[in-house]
């Protein structure tokens, strides 16, 4: 009993919160941390005050607190929308196909860059693939419209040379999702590869050298060493992507949408923009956005739970 008591007395209690002395010693780090915390609070949490508009009827000239309460009126209207099914199906289809077809490309690019023997060539490839991410969406979609032009577009010229007929890609509803995915791959592959390149930098080089001495090929090293090493990063990125399942960007879809492809391009974020900002129905638009956010949180929790159950990686 005495030994147990002495052992218990000898245990050092580790506090999760930093002490004043620790904060004073590292005050420069906390000063650097203060700026992003303030920005997140101002632009991430303060605007949440406007969520209550989802339960109110907006009237010009009154503050948010003075707007009249209407309860669940806007949510009932959303549930009775005749095109609600189309909005949800289009949003989920684009987001899921985007998650499936776009996420492997940054991983492949990072693995290829990690295998390059010339550092200058690797940096050049990384810079070239990263550059499209800096281009405005308006310029990107204008470029795709030029390439897909049914008369003078390069793609249709190649199709006619092969004996096919010209296709007006932006007028065909079935081409909305492929255009979204292809443009996303071209614009975001280099940017997404940065995370995986950083993860590959932490792979144990001695383990790779030992595998090559044992006769393992590059493919085997990639499959059995590098991919398992960056798998936690891959799972984390996919969890975050699934947490934005219903957050398909309205800005890009507005550049694709027209009267001829509206059947496949009508999504929730575009509807929120049209109703909330264009038509000025701020209460109803806020209600749709609130439901969208709630579904995203639910998807994030489900994806995180599945990842925690079937792997050792999760966000929380």
WOQUI-V953479 format. One record per helix or strand. SS is the DSSP state (hx for helix, st for strand). FROM is the first residue (numbers start at 1). TO is the last residue. Records with the same first field share a line. If there is no record, write none. Layout:
SS=FROM-TO / FROM-TO
This chain:
hx=2-10 / 20-25 / 27-55 / 64-66 / 73-79 / 84-115 / 119-134 / 137-147 / 154-161 / 169-171 / 173-200 / 205-213 / 218-242 / 250-256 / 262-265 / 268-278 / 282-310
st=56-57 / 68-69
